[in-house]
Amino acid sequence: MALALIFSGQGAQKVGMGKSLAEQSPAARALYTEANSVLGWDLAKVCFEGPETELTQTKVCQPALFVHGLALLAALRESGKVPAGEPQYALGLSLGEVTAYCAAGVFDFATGLRVVAERGRLMQLACEQTTGGMAAIMGEERAKVQELCREFDIEAANFNAPGQIIVSGEKSRVDAAVAAGKERGLKKIIPLNVAGAYHSRLMEPARVAFAAFLAGVPFAAPKFTVFTNTTGQAVSTPEALKAALVKQVVSAVLWEDCMRAAAAGAAEFWELGPGGVLAGLARRTEKTWVVKSFAEYADVTA
């Protein structure tokens, strides 16, 4: 049926995520047990019990979402829900791209978890060393948003769906852009409650350190087609996959482009992550796409 897996990005996390999976799926439980061992701290406890303030930290929520996405996939495979020869595509929003690569066999679970934990640690460090902000701009064309970005020296960080664009940069400049946008009659422009300016040049220290870290991590060619947020297109060689993950830290997430590229071949999307965020973006992009959301064990067995 040409199935595409789509994996959640930061912001989708919520306390209780994965608890039913670990309780009822041996395959999922094994991943949470392995994750605790690899990380050296109790990720499962934070995911299942919180507190929310801890779970929302960049260095925590990134590995939490990675493990949750792959635990859902493990539970689906265990239950026989994944058809033979599937999936044929995988893609993820921001940190979800690492999850997609792992699902496609670019690296094993433990390696992928170390990669995402280091990514989260470095990005949190970059947030703490800068004063960044982000804002969502709704209902506007890309060109108009990019014009605003140029004027206030900020960057477009996410092209999530038609009319949903996130901008990022120094907080004072983002605030100025928000104020100017409201004065000029932009339909809807909302400051976001975030720790920093993700996918902007303020993440450059994280990009440099992440590149050095990944230099020693072996990547394999994916077993099925994966897409990079940096171009919205398929990427296949180990060198290109690694370069894409490094660049993605400071470059715009072209999620709408990724979804359109995957939809050219995929008949159905399965969202593996809490909250159904990606299904909502898909509906906003193209109402005819078939998207199923899986968040907990009840979704796996439904």
Contacts in CASP RR format, 6 or more apart in sequence:
PFRMAT RR
TARGET T0000
AUTHOR 0000-0000-0000
METHOD contacts of the structure
MODEL  1
MALALIFSGQGAQKVGMGKSLAEQSPAARALYTEANSVLGWDLAKVCFEG
PETELTQTKVCQPALFVHGLALLAALRESGKVPAGEPQYALGLSLGEVTA
YCAAGVFDFATGLRVVAERGRLMQLACEQTTGGMAAIMGEERAKVQELCR
EFDIEAANFNAPGQIIVSGEKSRVDAAVAAGKERGLKKIIPLNVAGAYHS
RLMEPARVAFAAFLAGVPFAAPKFTVFTNTTGQAVSTPEALKAALVKQVV
SAVLWEDCMRAAAAGAAEFWELGPGGVLAGLARRTEKTWVVKSFAEYADV
TA
1 83 0 8 1.000
1 86 0 8 1.000
1 267 0 8 1.000
1 268 0 8 1.000
2 86 0 8 1.000
2 88 0 8 1.000
2 89 0 8 1.000
2 265 0 8 1.000
2 266 0 8 1.000
2 267 0 8 1.000
2 268 0 8 1.000
3 82 0 8 1.000
3 83 0 8 1.000
3 86 0 8 1.000
3 87 0 8 1.000
3 88 0 8 1.000
3 89 0 8 1.000
3 266 0 8 1.000
3 267 0 8 1.000
3 268 0 8 1.000
3 269 0 8 1.000
3 270 0 8 1.000
4 87 0 8 1.000
4 88 0 8 1.000
4 89 0 8 1.000
4 90 0 8 1.000
4 91 0 8 1.000
4 262 0 8 1.000
4 263 0 8 1.000
4 265 0 8 1.000
4 266 0 8 1.000
4 268 0 8 1.000
4 269 0 8 1.000
4 270 0 8 1.000
5 73 0 8 1.000
5 87 0 8 1.000
5 89 0 8 1.000
5 90 0 8 1.000
5 91 0 8 1.000
5 100 0 8 1.000
5 103 0 8 1.000
5 269 0 8 1.000
5 270 0 8 1.000
5 272 0 8 1.000
6 90 0 8 1.000
6 91 0 8 1.000
6 92 0 8 1.000
6 93 0 8 1.000
6 100 0 8 1.000
6 259 0 8 1.000
6 262 0 8 1.000
6 269 0 8 1.000
6 270 0 8 1.000
6 271 0 8 1.000
6 272 0 8 1.000
6 278 0 8 1.000
6 282 0 8 1.000
6 291 0 8 1.000
7 65 0 8 1.000
7 69 0 8 1.000
7 90 0 8 1.000
7 91 0 8 1.000
7 92 0 8 1.000
7 93 0 8 1.000
7 96 0 8 1.000
7 97 0 8 1.000
7 99 0 8 1.000
7 100 0 8 1.000
7 103 0 8 1.000
7 271 0 8 1.000
7 272 0 8 1.000
7 273 0 8 1.000
8 65 0 8 1.000
8 68 0 8 1.000
8 69 0 8 1.000
8 92 0 8 1.000
8 93 0 8 1.000
8 96 0 8 1.000
8 99 0 8 1.000
8 271 0 8 1.000
8 272 0 8 1.000
8 273 0 8 1.000
8 274 0 8 1.000
8 275 0 8 1.000
8 276 0 8 1.000
8 277 0 8 1.000
8 278 0 8 1.000
9 65 0 8 1.000
9 92 0 8 1.000
9 93 0 8 1.000
9 94 0 8 1.000
9 95 0 8 1.000
9 96 0 8 1.000
9 277 0 8 1.000
10 58 0 8 1.000
10 61 0 8 1.000
10 62 0 8 1.000
10 65 0 8 1.000
10 94 0 8 1.000
10 95 0 8 1.000
10 198 0 8 1.000
11 56 0 8 1.000
11 61 0 8 1.000
11 277 0 8 1.000
12 65 0 8 1.000
12 273 0 8 1.000
12 274 0 8 1.000
12 275 0 8 1.000
12 276 0 8 1.000
12 277 0 8 1.000
13 55 0 8 1.000
13 56 0 8 1.000
13 61 0 8 1.000
13 64 0 8 1.000
13 65 0 8 1.000
13 274 0 8 1.000
14 52 0 8 1.000
14 55 0 8 1.000
14 274 0 8 1.000
14 275 0 8 1.000
15 47 0 8 1.000
15 48 0 8 1.000
15 49 0 8 1.000
15 50 0 8 1.000
15 51 0 8 1.000
15 52 0 8 1.000
15 55 0 8 1.000
16 47 0 8 1.000
16 48 0 8 1.000
16 49 0 8 1.000
16 50 0 8 1.000
17 47 0 8 1.000
17 48 0 8 1.000
17 64 0 8 1.000
17 68 0 8 1.000
17 273 0 8 1.000
17 274 0 8 1.000
17 295 0 8 1.000
18 28 0 8 1.000
18 32 0 8 1.000
18 47 0 8 1.000
18 48 0 8 1.000
18 68 0 8 1.000
18 71 0 8 1.000
18 296 0 8 1.000
18 297 0 8 1.000
19 47 0 8 1.000
19 48 0 8 1.000
19 296 0 8 1.000
20 296 0 8 1.000
20 297 0 8 1.000
20 298 0 8 1.000
21 28 0 8 1.000
21 29 0 8 1.000
21 68 0 8 1.000
21 71 0 8 1.000
21 72 0 8 1.000
21 75 0 8 1.000
21 296 0 8 1.000
21 297 0 8 1.000
21 300 0 8 1.000
22 28 0 8 1.000
22 29 0 8 1.000
22 32 0 8 1.000
22 44 0 8 1.000
22 48 0 8 1.000
22 71 0 8 1.000
23 29 0 8 1.000
23 297 0 8 1.000
24 297 0 8 1.000
25 71 0 8 1.000
25 74 0 8 1.000
25 75 0 8 1.000
25 78 0 8 1.000
25 79 0 8 1.000
25 297 0 8 1.000
25 300 0 8 1.000
26 78 0 8 1.000
27 71 0 8 1.000
27 74 0 8 1.000
27 75 0 8 1.000
27 77 0 8 1.000
27 78 0 8 1.000
28 71 0 8 1.000
28 72 0 8 1.000
28 74 0 8 1.000
28 75 0 8 1.000
28 78 0 8 1.000
28 297 0 8 1.000
30 74 0 8 1.000
31 67 0 8 1.000
31 70 0 8 1.000
31 71 0 8 1.000
31 74 0 8 1.000
31 109 0 8 1.000
32 43 0 8 1.000
32 44 0 8 1.000
32 47 0 8 1.000
32 67 0 8 1.000
32 71 0 8 1.000
33 44 0 8 1.000
34 109 0 8 1.000
34 110 0 8 1.000
34 113 0 8 1.000
35 43 0 8 1.000
35 44 0 8 1.000
35 63 0 8 1.000
35 67 0 8 1.000
35 113 0 8 1.000
36 42 0 8 1.000
36 43 0 8 1.000
36 44 0 8 1.000
38 110 0 8 1.000
38 113 0 8 1.000
38 114 0 8 1.000
39 63 0 8 1.000
39 113 0 8 1.000
39 117 0 8 1.000
43 60 0 8 1.000
43 63 0 8 1.000
43 64 0 8 1.000
43 67 0 8 1.000
46 54 0 8 1.000
46 55 0 8 1.000
46 60 0 8 1.000
46 64 0 8 1.000
47 55 0 8 1.000
47 64 0 8 1.000
47 67 0 8 1.000
47 68 0 8 1.000
54 60 0 8 1.000
55 61 0 8 1.000
55 64 0 8 1.000
57 124 0 8 1.000
57 195 0 8 1.000
58 120 0 8 1.000
58 123 0 8 1.000
58 124 0 8 1.000
58 127 0 8 1.000
58 195 0 8 1.000
59 117 0 8 1.000
59 120 0 8 1.000
59 121 0 8 1.000
59 123 0 8 1.000
59 124 0 8 1.000
62 95 0 8 1.000
62 116 0 8 1.000
62 117 0 8 1.000
62 119 0 8 1.000
62 120 0 8 1.000
62 123 0 8 1.000
63 113 0 8 1.000
63 116 0 8 1.000
63 117 0 8 1.000
63 120 0 8 1.000
65 95 0 8 1.000
65 96 0 8 1.000
65 99 0 8 1.000
65 273 0 8 1.000
65 274 0 8 1.000
66 95 0 8 1.000
66 96 0 8 1.000
66 98 0 8 1.000
66 99 0 8 1.000
66 102 0 8 1.000
66 112 0 8 1.000
66 113 0 8 1.000
66 116 0 8 1.000
67 113 0 8 1.000
68 272 0 8 1.000
68 273 0 8 1.000
68 274 0 8 1.000
69 99 0 8 1.000
69 272 0 8 1.000
69 273 0 8 1.000
70 99 0 8 1.000
70 102 0 8 1.000
70 103 0 8 1.000
70 109 0 8 1.000
72 272 0 8 1.000
72 273 0 8 1.000
72 294 0 8 1.000
72 295 0 8 1.000
72 299 0 8 1.000
72 300 0 8 1.000
73 82 0 8 1.000
73 103 0 8 1.000
73 272 0 8 1.000
75 297 0 8 1.000
75 300 0 8 1.000
76 82 0 8 1.000
76 270 0 8 1.000
76 272 0 8 1.000
76 294 0 8 1.000
76 300 0 8 1.000
79 300 0 8 1.000
79 301 0 8 1.000
81 300 0 8 1.000
87 103 0 8 1.000
87 224 0 8 1.000
87 270 0 8 1.000
88 224 0 8 1.000
88 225 0 8 1.000
88 265 0 8 1.000
88 266 0 8 1.000
89 224 0 8 1.000
89 225 0 8 1.000
89 226 0 8 1.000
89 227 0 8 1.000
89 262 0 8 1.000
89 265 0 8 1.000
89 266 0 8 1.000
90 100 0 8 1.000
90 101 0 8 1.000
90 103 0 8 1.000
90 104 0 8 1.000
90 222 0 8 1.000
90 224 0 8 1.000
90 225 0 8 1.000
90 226 0 8 1.000
90 227 0 8 1.000
91 97 0 8 1.000
91 100 0 8 1.000
91 226 0 8 1.000
91 227 0 8 1.000
91 258 0 8 1.000
91 259 0 8 1.000
91 262 0 8 1.000
92 99 0 8 1.000
92 100 0 8 1.000
92 227 0 8 1.000
92 229 0 8 1.000
92 255 0 8 1.000
92 258 0 8 1.000
93 160 0 8 1.000
93 229 0 8 1.000
93 253 0 8 1.000
93 255 0 8 1.000
93 278 0 8 1.000
94 158 0 8 1.000
94 198 0 8 1.000
94 199 0 8 1.000
94 229 0 8 1.000
94 248 0 8 1.000
94 253 0 8 1.000
95 116 0 8 1.000
95 119 0 8 1.000
95 120 0 8 1.000
97 226 0 8 1.000
97 227 0 8 1.000
97 228 0 8 1.000
97 229 0 8 1.000
97 244 0 8 1.000
97 245 0 8 1.000
97 248 0 8 1.000
98 112 0 8 1.000
98 115 0 8 1.000
98 116 0 8 1.000
98 119 0 8 1.000
98 245 0 8 1.000
99 116 0 8 1.000
99 272 0 8 1.000
100 226 0 8 1.000
100 227 0 8 1.000
101 107 0 8 1.000
101 112 0 8 1.000
101 219 0 8 1.000
101 222 0 8 1.000
101 226 0 8 1.000
101 241 0 8 1.000
101 245 0 8 1.000
102 108 0 8 1.000
102 109 0 8 1.000
102 111 0 8 1.000
102 112 0 8 1.000
104 222 0 8 1.000
104 223 0 8 1.000
104 224 0 8 1.000
104 225 0 8 1.000
104 226 0 8 1.000
105 220 0 8 1.000
105 222 0 8 1.000
105 223 0 8 1.000
106 219 0 8 1.000
106 220 0 8 1.000
106 221 0 8 1.000
106 222 0 8 1.000
106 226 0 8 1.000
106 238 0 8 1.000
106 241 0 8 1.000
107 115 0 8 1.000
107 217 0 8 1.000
107 218 0 8 1.000
107 219 0 8 1.000
107 220 0 8 1.000
111 217 0 8 1.000
111 218 0 8 1.000
114 217 0 8 1.000
115 213 0 8 1.000
115 214 0 8 1.000
115 217 0 8 1.000
115 245 0 8 1.000
118 210 0 8 1.000
118 213 0 8 1.000
119 206 0 8 1.000
119 210 0 8 1.000
119 245 0 8 1.000
119 249 0 8 1.000
122 205 0 8 1.000
122 206 0 8 1.000
122 209 0 8 1.000
122 210 0 8 1.000
122 213 0 8 1.000
122 249 0 8 1.000
123 198 0 8 1.000
123 203 0 8 1.000
123 206 0 8 1.000
123 249 0 8 1.000
124 195 0 8 1.000
125 205 0 8 1.000
125 206 0 8 1.000
126 196 0 8 1.000
126 202 0 8 1.000
126 203 0 8 1.000
126 204 0 8 1.000
126 205 0 8 1.000
126 206 0 8 1.000
127 195 0 8 1.000
127 196 0 8 1.000
127 197 0 8 1.000
129 205 0 8 1.000
130 170 0 8 1.000
130 196 0 8 1.000
130 197 0 8 1.000
130 202 0 8 1.000
131 170 0 8 1.000
131 171 0 8 1.000
131 172 0 8 1.000
131 196 0 8 1.000
132 168 0 8 1.000
132 169 0 8 1.000
132 170 0 8 1.000
132 171 0 8 1.000
132 174 0 8 1.000
132 196 0 8 1.000
132 197 0 8 1.000
132 200 0 8 1.000
132 202 0 8 1.000
133 168 0 8 1.000
133 169 0 8 1.000
133 170 0 8 1.000
133 171 0 8 1.000
133 174 0 8 1.000
133 191 0 8 1.000
133 192 0 8 1.000
133 194 0 8 1.000
133 196 0 8 1.000
133 197 0 8 1.000
134 157 0 8 1.000
134 166 0 8 1.000
134 167 0 8 1.000
134 168 0 8 1.000
134 169 0 8 1.000
134 174 0 8 1.000
134 191 0 8 1.000
134 192 0 8 1.000
134 194 0 8 1.000
134 196 0 8 1.000
134 197 0 8 1.000
134 198 0 8 1.000
135 166 0 8 1.000
135 167 0 8 1.000
135 174 0 8 1.000
135 177 0 8 1.000
135 178 0 8 1.000
135 189 0 8 1.000
135 190 0 8 1.000
135 191 0 8 1.000
135 192 0 8 1.000
136 164 0 8 1.000
136 165 0 8 1.000
136 166 0 8 1.000
136 188 0 8 1.000
136 189 0 8 1.000
136 190 0 8 1.000
136 192 0 8 1.000
137 145 0 8 1.000
137 148 0 8 1.000
137 163 0 8 1.000
137 164 0 8 1.000
137 165 0 8 1.000
137 166 0 8 1.000
137 167 0 8 1.000
137 186 0 8 1.000
137 188 0 8 1.000
137 189 0 8 1.000
138 163 0 8 1.000
138 164 0 8 1.000
138 187 0 8 1.000
138 188 0 8 1.000
138 189 0 8 1.000
138 190 0 8 1.000
139 162 0 8 1.000
139 163 0 8 1.000
139 164 0 8 1.000
139 187 0 8 1.000
139 188 0 8 1.000
140 163 0 8 1.000
140 165 0 8 1.000
140 186 0 8 1.000
140 187 0 8 1.000
141 163 0 8 1.000
142 156 0 8 1.000
142 159 0 8 1.000
142 165 0 8 1.000
144 186 0 8 1.000
145 156 0 8 1.000
145 165 0 8 1.000
145 167 0 8 1.000
146 156 0 8 1.000
148 167 0 8 1.000
148 177 0 8 1.000
148 180 0 8 1.000
148 181 0 8 1.000
148 186 0 8 1.000
149 155 0 8 1.000
149 156 0 8 1.000
149 167 0 8 1.000
149 177 0 8 1.000
151 177 0 8 1.000
151 180 0 8 1.000
152 173 0 8 1.000
152 174 0 8 1.000
152 176 0 8 1.000
152 177 0 8 1.000
152 180 0 8 1.000
153 170 0 8 1.000
153 173 0 8 1.000
154 167 0 8 1.000
154 168 0 8 1.000
154 169 0 8 1.000
154 170 0 8 1.000
154 173 0 8 1.000
154 174 0 8 1.000
154 177 0 8 1.000
154 200 0 8 1.000
155 167 0 8 1.000
155 168 0 8 1.000
155 169 0 8 1.000
155 199 0 8 1.000
155 200 0 8 1.000
155 201 0 8 1.000
155 252 0 8 1.000
156 165 0 8 1.000
156 166 0 8 1.000
156 167 0 8 1.000
156 168 0 8 1.000
156 252 0 8 1.000
157 166 0 8 1.000
157 167 0 8 1.000
157 168 0 8 1.000
157 197 0 8 1.000
157 198 0 8 1.000
157 199 0 8 1.000
157 200 0 8 1.000
157 252 0 8 1.000
157 253 0 8 1.000
158 164 0 8 1.000
158 165 0 8 1.000
158 166 0 8 1.000
158 199 0 8 1.000
158 252 0 8 1.000
158 253 0 8 1.000
158 255 0 8 1.000
159 165 0 8 1.000
159 252 0 8 1.000
159 253 0 8 1.000
159 254 0 8 1.000
159 255 0 8 1.000
159 256 0 8 1.000
159 257 0 8 1.000
160 166 0 8 1.000
160 253 0 8 1.000
160 255 0 8 1.000
160 256 0 8 1.000
160 281 0 8 1.000
161 255 0 8 1.000
161 256 0 8 1.000
161 280 0 8 1.000
161 281 0 8 1.000
161 282 0 8 1.000
161 284 0 8 1.000
161 285 0 8 1.000
162 256 0 8 1.000
162 284 0 8 1.000
162 285 0 8 1.000
163 284 0 8 1.000
164 281 0 8 1.000
164 284 0 8 1.000
166 192 0 8 1.000
166 199 0 8 1.000
167 174 0 8 1.000
167 177 0 8 1.000
168 174 0 8 1.000
168 196 0 8 1.000
168 197 0 8 1.000
168 198 0 8 1.000
168 199 0 8 1.000
168 200 0 8 1.000
168 202 0 8 1.000
169 197 0 8 1.000
169 200 0 8 1.000
169 201 0 8 1.000
169 202 0 8 1.000
170 197 0 8 1.000
170 202 0 8 1.000
171 196 0 8 1.000
171 197 0 8 1.000
174 191 0 8 1.000
174 197 0 8 1.000
175 191 0 8 1.000
177 189 0 8 1.000
178 189 0 8 1.000
178 190 0 8 1.000
178 191 0 8 1.000
181 189 0 8 1.000
182 189 0 8 1.000
196 202 0 8 1.000
197 203 0 8 1.000
199 248 0 8 1.000
199 249 0 8 1.000
199 250 0 8 1.000
199 251 0 8 1.000
199 252 0 8 1.000
199 253 0 8 1.000
200 250 0 8 1.000
201 250 0 8 1.000
203 249 0 8 1.000
203 250 0 8 1.000
204 250 0 8 1.000
206 249 0 8 1.000
206 250 0 8 1.000
207 246 0 8 1.000
207 247 0 8 1.000
207 249 0 8 1.000
207 250 0 8 1.000
210 245 0 8 1.000
210 246 0 8 1.000
210 249 0 8 1.000
211 246 0 8 1.000
214 242 0 8 1.000
214 245 0 8 1.000
214 246 0 8 1.000
217 242 0 8 1.000
218 238 0 8 1.000
219 238 0 8 1.000
219 239 0 8 1.000
219 241 0 8 1.000
219 242 0 8 1.000
220 238 0 8 1.000
221 236 0 8 1.000
221 237 0 8 1.000
221 238 0 8 1.000
222 236 0 8 1.000
222 241 0 8 1.000
225 234 0 8 1.000
225 236 0 8 1.000
225 262 0 8 1.000
226 234 0 8 1.000
226 235 0 8 1.000
226 236 0 8 1.000
226 241 0 8 1.000
227 233 0 8 1.000
227 234 0 8 1.000
227 235 0 8 1.000
227 258 0 8 1.000
227 261 0 8 1.000
227 262 0 8 1.000
228 234 0 8 1.000
228 235 0 8 1.000
228 240 0 8 1.000
228 241 0 8 1.000
228 244 0 8 1.000
228 248 0 8 1.000
228 258 0 8 1.000
229 244 0 8 1.000
229 248 0 8 1.000
229 251 0 8 1.000
229 252 0 8 1.000
229 253 0 8 1.000
229 254 0 8 1.000
229 255 0 8 1.000
229 258 0 8 1.000
230 244 0 8 1.000
230 247 0 8 1.000
230 248 0 8 1.000
230 251 0 8 1.000
230 252 0 8 1.000
230 254 0 8 1.000
231 244 0 8 1.000
231 254 0 8 1.000
231 257 0 8 1.000
232 254 0 8 1.000
232 257 0 8 1.000
232 258 0 8 1.000
232 261 0 8 1.000
233 257 0 8 1.000
233 261 0 8 1.000
234 261 0 8 1.000
235 241 0 8 1.000
235 244 0 8 1.000
255 281 0 8 1.000
256 281 0 8 1.000
256 285 0 8 1.000
259 269 0 8 1.000
259 281 0 8 1.000
259 282 0 8 1.000
259 285 0 8 1.000
259 286 0 8 1.000
259 289 0 8 1.000
260 285 0 8 1.000
260 286 0 8 1.000
262 269 0 8 1.000
263 269 0 8 1.000
263 286 0 8 1.000
263 289 0 8 1.000
267 290 0 8 1.000
268 290 0 8 1.000
268 291 0 8 1.000
268 292 0 8 1.000
269 278 0 8 1.000
269 279 0 8 1.000
269 282 0 8 1.000
269 289 0 8 1.000
269 290 0 8 1.000
269 291 0 8 1.000
269 292 0 8 1.000
270 291 0 8 1.000
270 292 0 8 1.000
270 293 0 8 1.000
270 294 0 8 1.000
271 277 0 8 1.000
271 278 0 8 1.000
271 279 0 8 1.000
271 282 0 8 1.000
271 291 0 8 1.000
271 292 0 8 1.000
271 293 0 8 1.000
271 294 0 8 1.000
272 294 0 8 1.000
273 293 0 8 1.000
273 294 0 8 1.000
273 295 0 8 1.000
274 295 0 8 1.000
275 293 0 8 1.000
275 295 0 8 1.000
276 293 0 8 1.000
276 295 0 8 1.000
278 291 0 8 1.000
278 293 0 8 1.000
279 291 0 8 1.000
279 292 0 8 1.000
279 293 0 8 1.000
280 291 0 8 1.000
282 289 0 8 1.000
282 291 0 8 1.000
283 289 0 8 1.000
283 291 0 8 1.000
293 299 0 8 1.000
294 300 0 8 1.000
END
